[in-house]
Structure formats: C-alpha cells, structure tokens
C-alpha cells in the first residue's frame, strides 16, 4: 500500500513537471509587465505564470499551517 501511494505521488509530480515544461516551451513570447508603476524587463509569458504557481505552492501550505494552529485548543499551545 505504501508503494502504491509513492507511485501515485511520483506520477502526479511527474505530470505537473511535464505540464510545466510543455507550458514553458509553448509560451515563449516576450511580455513586459507593469505593477504599481514598476516595470519588469521583457520575459517570456511562462516566467510570471510559473512564478505565480511557485508562490502559490508556498503560500498554500503556510495558510493551512496557520489555520491548523488557530483550530488547536489554547491549552495545547502552552506546553
């Protein structure tokens, strides 16, 4: 059962990596982004999208951790 979970995890990670590589290769057009007056250099379209994906992958678990901390009873946090 443990090996099946590892295999499923590996397949999902592999699919995400393949989809990201294909997306990057298909979106090579340069684009310049402007955010609150700050202008970024021209990069491929894929760069800001993949950057947003990575930031979301970091923020999601952090928010889940904060929510888990808020749900715990206060007495367990004292120890």
ABEGO torsion letter per residue (X at the ends): XAAAAAAAAAAAAAAAAAAAAAAAAABABBBBBBBGGBBBBBBBAAAAAAAAAAAAAAAAAAAAAAAAAAABBAAAAAX
